[in-house]
């Protein structure tokens, strides 16, 4: 168990190191960060101060080390730098302080807010969207996959396979545009849904009002691909279990079909499905980017795309790092759950 966690965390650290290197050298060299901060009207003295604050007067390798120091949970800072950056953490030492903190992702070029604050404001929207999409995909996927397995060879089986292949093949951005146009515009009078909208709508008199209906279309769009995967996975897993000796023994004892399927077959067939669900949840967090943008849903994806349009690179870099961290964590959790659900799999 301990060895498993150490290995997985080690792999995760290597992945995050690679992502950090790519993100830094991809965005740090784009444009003039100092000019992006102060705009086109900034004077030379202000630009020089900004470049010094962002370490742009240092070699690129030194800039990267400063960036690593900022995003690391344990860092070294001069006392003056620690106070100027208003870093939230516990500091020890004198002029050179050892700081235990959440990763400092620096400040937005446009709003001057901490990137961490911006992303944490948007994270609940993305998490709620991904959870809703995964819930829809899981419930419908298991039911349809079970039905296809029980009715193997029938038109229901053929239809489920065709629909799942279509769901896997269709790009999410195309499906999103199609669903938004059909159900949010063409059939709006019947559905009562809108093409765009967020979790909270602003009313001039009542302020922010919760609007859960706005999550329906983006959640369905985001859940189509995992739904298709879960249907096929459930179908093949149930068919495999139904061919086992203990199922034939249960039939020989005269147990009803419903009892055999729901008490003996389905619980044993769900192990790979549950593993797929945890793995897909991480991918949904990353895949929500364009779905959020299409439907105007306030989440990390929309914040990131908006930041790209405004050349607000610290927000983009922080978003990529946060998404990669969630992806690594969910993969570790997926491997751990798989080993717990299936005793044939050992942690190593």
C-alpha positions as CSV (number, residue, x, y, z in Angstrom):
1,X,0.0,0.0,0.0
2,X,2.7,2.5,1.1
3,X,5.0,1.4,-1.8
4,X,2.0,1.8,-4.2
5,X,1.3,5.4,-3.1
6,X,5.0,6.3,-3.2
7,X,5.4,5.0,-6.7
8,X,2.2,6.7,-7.9
9,X,3.1,10.0,-6.3
10,X,6.5,9.8,-7.8
11,X,5.0,9.3,-11.3
12,X,2.7,12.2,-10.5
13,X,5.6,14.4,-9.6
14,X,7.3,13.5,-12.9
15,X,4.2,14.3,-14.9
16,X,3.7,17.6,-13.1
17,X,7.3,18.5,-13.6
18,X,7.0,17.9,-17.4
19,X,3.7,19.9,-17.5
20,X,5.3,22.8,-15.6
21,X,8.3,22.9,-18.0
22,X,6.1,22.9,-21.1
23,X,3.7,25.4,-19.7
24,X,6.4,27.8,-18.6
25,X,8.5,27.8,-21.8
26,X,5.3,27.8,-24.0
27,X,3.7,30.9,-22.5
28,X,6.6,32.8,-20.8
29,X,8.1,33.7,-24.2
30,X,4.8,34.9,-25.8
31,X,4.5,38.7,-26.0
32,X,5.8,41.1,-23.4
33,X,4.4,40.3,-20.0
34,X,5.3,43.7,-18.6
35,X,3.5,45.4,-21.5
36,X,0.5,43.2,-21.0
37,X,0.3,44.2,-17.3
38,X,0.5,48.0,-17.8
39,X,-1.1,48.3,-21.3
40,X,0.2,50.3,-24.2
41,X,0.4,53.6,-22.3
42,X,2.9,52.5,-19.6
43,X,6.0,54.6,-19.3
44,X,9.5,53.2,-19.4
45,X,10.1,53.4,-15.6
46,X,6.8,51.5,-14.9
47,X,7.7,48.8,-17.4
48,X,11.2,48.4,-15.9
49,X,9.6,48.0,-12.4
50,X,7.2,45.4,-13.7
51,X,9.9,43.5,-15.5
52,X,11.9,43.4,-12.3
53,X,8.9,42.3,-10.3
54,X,8.3,39.4,-12.8
55,X,12.0,38.5,-12.9
56,X,12.1,39.3,-16.7
57,X,15.4,41.0,-16.2
58,X,16.9,37.6,-15.3
59,X,18.0,34.8,-17.6
60,X,15.2,32.4,-18.7
61,X,16.6,29.6,-16.6
62,X,16.5,31.8,-13.5
63,X,13.0,32.9,-14.3
64,X,12.0,29.2,-14.4
65,X,13.6,28.6,-11.0
66,X,11.6,31.5,-9.6
67,X,8.4,30.1,-11.1
68,X,9.1,26.7,-9.6
69,X,9.7,28.4,-6.2
70,X,6.3,30.1,-6.5
71,X,4.3,27.1,-7.4
72,X,6.0,24.7,-4.9
73,X,4.3,24.0,-1.6
74,X,7.6,24.6,0.3
75,X,9.5,27.7,-0.9
76,X,12.2,30.2,0.0
77,X,11.4,33.9,0.0
78,X,13.1,37.1,1.1
79,X,11.1,38.8,3.8
80,X,10.3,41.8,1.5
81,X,9.1,39.5,-1.4
82,X,6.9,37.5,1.0
83,X,5.2,40.6,2.2
84,X,4.9,42.3,-1.2
85,X,3.3,39.2,-2.8
86,X,0.9,38.8,0.1
87,X,1.4,35.0,-0.1
88,X,-0.9,33.0,2.2
89,X,1.2,30.5,4.1
90,X,3.3,29.8,7.3
91,X,6.7,31.4,7.2
92,X,9.8,30.5,9.3
93,X,13.1,32.2,9.5
94,X,14.6,35.7,9.3
95,X,15.4,37.6,6.2
96,X,15.3,34.4,4.1
97,X,12.1,32.6,5.0
98,X,11.0,29.0,4.5
99,X,7.3,29.2,3.6
100,X,4.8,26.4,3.6
101,X,1.9,27.4,1.4
102,X,-0.5,26.6,-1.3
103,X,1.1,27.0,-4.8
104,X,1.4,30.7,-5.6
105,X,0.2,31.0,-9.2
106,X,1.0,34.8,-9.4
107,X,-1.4,37.5,-10.4
108,X,-3.6,38.0,-13.5
109,X,-2.3,40.5,-16.0
110,X,-5.8,41.9,-16.6
111,X,-7.6,41.9,-13.2
112,X,-4.5,42.0,-10.9
113,X,-6.3,39.3,-8.8
114,X,-4.4,36.2,-7.6
115,X,-4.8,33.4,-10.2
116,X,-5.6,31.0,-7.4
117,X,-8.5,33.1,-6.4
118,X,-9.8,33.3,-9.9
119,X,-9.5,29.5,-10.4
120,X,-11.1,28.6,-7.1
121,X,-14.0,30.8,-7.9
122,X,-14.5,28.9,-11.2
123,X,-13.7,25.4,-9.9
124,X,-17.1,24.7,-8.3
125,X,-18.9,25.4,-11.6
126,X,-16.7,22.9,-13.5
127,X,-16.9,20.3,-10.7
128,X,-20.7,20.5,-10.6
129,X,-20.9,20.3,-14.4
130,X,-18.5,17.2,-14.5
131,X,-20.4,15.5,-11.6
132,X,-23.8,16.0,-13.2
133,X,-22.5,14.8,-16.6
134,X,-20.9,11.7,-14.9
135,X,-24.1,11.0,-13.0
136,X,-26.2,11.1,-16.1
137,X,-23.6,8.9,-18.0
138,X,-23.3,6.4,-15.2
139,X,-27.0,5.8,-14.5
140,X,-28.1,5.7,-18.2
141,X,-24.9,3.9,-19.3
142,X,-25.3,1.0,-16.7
143,X,-29.0,0.6,-17.4
144,X,-28.6,0.6,-21.2
145,X,-25.5,-1.6,-21.1
146,X,-27.4,-4.1,-18.9
147,X,-30.4,-4.1,-21.2
148,X,-28.2,-4.6,-24.2
149,X,-26.5,-7.6,-22.5
150,X,-29.7,-9.2,-21.4
151,X,-31.3,-8.7,-24.8
152,X,-28.2,-9.7,-26.7
153,X,-28.9,-10.0,-30.5
154,X,-32.2,-8.1,-30.3
155,X,-32.9,-4.7,-31.9
156,X,-32.3,-3.0,-28.5
157,X,-28.8,-4.5,-28.4
158,X,-28.0,-3.4,-32.0
159,X,-29.5,0.1,-31.3
160,X,-27.4,0.6,-28.1
161,X,-24.2,-0.5,-29.9
162,X,-24.9,1.9,-32.8
163,X,-25.7,4.8,-30.4
164,X,-22.6,4.2,-28.3
165,X,-20.3,4.1,-31.3
166,X,-21.9,7.3,-32.6
167,X,-21.4,8.9,-29.2
168,X,-17.7,8.0,-29.1
169,X,-17.1,9.2,-32.6
170,X,-18.9,12.5,-32.5
171,X,-16.7,15.5,-31.4
172,X,-18.0,17.2,-28.2
173,X,-17.8,20.7,-29.7
174,X,-20.0,19.7,-32.6
175,X,-22.5,17.9,-30.4
176,X,-22.6,20.9,-28.1
177,X,-23.3,23.4,-30.9
178,X,-26.0,21.0,-32.2
179,X,-27.7,20.5,-28.8
180,X,-27.5,24.2,-28.0
181,X,-29.1,25.2,-31.3
182,X,-31.9,22.5,-31.2
183,X,-32.9,22.6,-27.6
184,X,-31.9,26.1,-26.6
185,X,-33.1,27.9,-29.7
186,X,-35.3,25.9,-32.1
187,X,-37.3,24.1,-29.4
188,X,-36.9,26.7,-26.7
189,X,-40.6,27.2,-26.3
190,X,-41.1,23.6,-25.4
191,X,-37.9,22.9,-23.4
192,X,-37.7,26.3,-21.6
193,X,-33.9,26.0,-21.9
194,X,-31.4,28.6,-23.2
195,X,-28.3,28.3,-25.4
196,X,-26.1,29.9,-22.8
197,X,-26.3,30.5,-19.1
198,X,-24.5,29.8,-15.8
199,X,-25.4,28.4,-12.4
200,X,-26.4,31.8,-11.1
201,X,-28.4,34.4,-13.1
202,X,-28.3,38.1,-12.1
203,X,-31.6,39.7,-11.5
204,X,-31.8,43.5,-11.3
205,X,-34.0,43.4,-8.2
206,X,-33.3,40.0,-6.6
207,X,-29.6,39.7,-7.2
208,X,-28.0,36.4,-8.1
209,X,-30.6,33.6,-8.5
210,X,-29.9,29.9,-8.7
211,X,-30.8,28.5,-12.1
212,X,-30.2,24.7,-12.3
213,X,-31.9,24.4,-15.7
214,X,-28.8,26.0,-17.3
215,X,-26.7,22.9,-16.4
216,X,-29.0,20.5,-18.3
217,X,-27.7,21.0,-21.9
218,X,-23.9,21.3,-21.1
219,X,-24.1,18.3,-18.8
220,X,-25.8,16.1,-21.4
221,X,-23.2,17.3,-24.0
222,X,-20.3,16.5,-21.7
223,X,-21.8,13.2,-20.6
224,X,-22.4,11.7,-24.1
225,X,-18.9,10.3,-24.6
226,X,-18.6,8.6,-21.2
227,X,-22.1,7.4,-21.5
228,X,-21.2,5.6,-24.8
229,X,-18.1,4.1,-23.1
230,X,-20.0,2.9,-20.1
231,X,-22.7,1.3,-22.2
232,X,-20.2,-0.8,-24.1
233,X,-18.2,-1.6,-21.0
234,X,-21.2,-2.7,-19.0
235,X,-22.5,-4.8,-21.9
236,X,-19.3,-6.7,-22.4
237,X,-18.7,-7.1,-18.7
238,X,-22.2,-8.4,-18.0
239,X,-21.9,-10.8,-20.9
240,X,-18.6,-12.1,-19.5
241,X,-20.0,-12.6,-16.1
242,X,-23.2,-14.3,-17.4
243,X,-20.9,-17.0,-19.0
244,X,-19.3,-17.9,-15.7
245,X,-19.9,-21.3,-14.0
246,X,-21.5,-19.8,-10.9
247,X,-24.2,-18.2,-13.0
248,X,-25.0,-21.5,-14.6
249,X,-25.1,-23.0,-11.2
250,X,-27.5,-20.3,-10.0
251,X,-29.8,-21.1,-13.0
252,X,-29.6,-24.8,-12.3
253,X,-30.8,-24.0,-8.7
254,X,-33.9,-22.4,-10.2
255,X,-33.2,-18.8,-9.2
256,X,-35.2,-16.2,-11.1
257,X,-33.6,-14.2,-13.9
258,X,-34.0,-10.9,-12.1
259,X,-32.2,-12.4,-9.0
260,X,-29.4,-13.8,-11.0
261,X,-28.8,-10.5,-12.9
262,X,-29.2,-8.0,-10.1
263,X,-27.7,-10.0,-7.2
264,X,-25.0,-12.1,-8.8
265,X,-24.1,-10.8,-12.3
266,X,-24.4,-7.0,-12.1
267,X,-22.3,-6.4,-8.8
268,X,-19.5,-8.5,-10.2
269,X,-19.6,-6.8,-13.6
270,X,-19.4,-3.3,-12.2
271,X,-15.7,-3.4,-11.2
272,X,-14.3,-2.2,-14.5
273,X,-17.2,0.2,-14.9
274,X,-16.4,1.9,-11.6
275,X,-12.8,2.2,-12.6
276,X,-13.8,3.8,-15.9
277,X,-16.0,6.2,-14.1
278,X,-13.2,7.5,-11.9
279,X,-10.9,7.8,-14.9
280,X,-13.4,9.5,-17.0
281,X,-14.2,12.1,-14.3
282,X,-10.7,13.4,-14.6
283,X,-11.1,13.6,-18.4
284,X,-14.4,15.4,-18.0
285,X,-12.7,18.2,-16.0
286,X,-10.3,18.7,-18.9
287,X,-13.0,18.1,-21.6
288,X,-15.3,20.8,-20.1
289,X,-13.3,23.6,-21.6
290,X,-15.0,23.9,-24.9
291,X,-18.4,22.8,-23.6
292,X,-18.3,25.6,-21.0
293,X,-17.4,28.1,-23.7
294,X,-20.1,27.0,-26.0
295,X,-22.8,27.2,-23.4
296,X,-21.4,30.2,-21.5
297,X,-21.1,28.2,-18.4
298,X,-18.9,29.8,-15.8
299,X,-16.1,27.4,-15.0
300,X,-12.4,26.9,-15.4
301,X,-12.8,26.1,-19.1
302,X,-14.5,29.4,-19.9
303,X,-12.2,31.4,-17.6
304,X,-9.2,29.8,-19.5
305,X,-10.5,30.5,-23.0
306,X,-11.4,34.1,-22.0
307,X,-7.8,34.5,-20.6
308,X,-6.3,33.2,-23.8
309,X,-8.3,35.8,-25.8
310,X,-7.0,38.5,-23.5
311,X,-3.4,37.1,-23.4
312,X,-3.7,36.7,-19.7
313,X,-1.1,34.0,-19.5
314,X,-0.8,33.5,-15.7
315,X,-4.4,32.4,-15.6
316,X,-3.9,30.0,-18.5
317,X,-0.8,28.6,-16.9
318,X,-2.5,28.2,-13.6
319,X,-5.5,26.5,-15.2
320,X,-3.3,24.0,-17.0
321,X,-1.4,23.1,-13.8
322,X,-4.6,22.8,-11.8
323,X,-6.2,20.5,-14.4
324,X,-3.1,18.4,-14.7
325,X,-3.0,18.0,-10.9
326,X,-6.6,16.9,-10.8
327,X,-6.0,14.4,-13.6
328,X,-3.0,12.9,-11.8
329,X,-5.0,12.6,-8.5
330,X,-8.0,11.0,-10.1
331,X,-5.8,8.4,-11.9
332,X,-4.2,7.5,-8.6
333,X,-7.6,7.2,-7.0
334,X,-8.8,5.1,-10.0
335,X,-5.9,2.6,-9.6
336,X,-6.5,2.4,-5.9
337,X,-10.3,1.7,-6.3
338,X,-9.7,-0.9,-8.9
339,X,-7.3,-2.8,-6.6
340,X,-9.9,-2.6,-3.8
341,X,-12.8,-3.7,-5.9
342,X,-11.0,-6.5,-7.7
343,X,-9.0,-8.7,-5.3
344,X,-7.1,-10.2,-8.3
345,X,-5.4,-6.9,-8.8
346,X,-2.6,-6.1,-6.3
347,X,-1.1,-2.8,-5.5
348,X,2.5,-2.7,-6.8
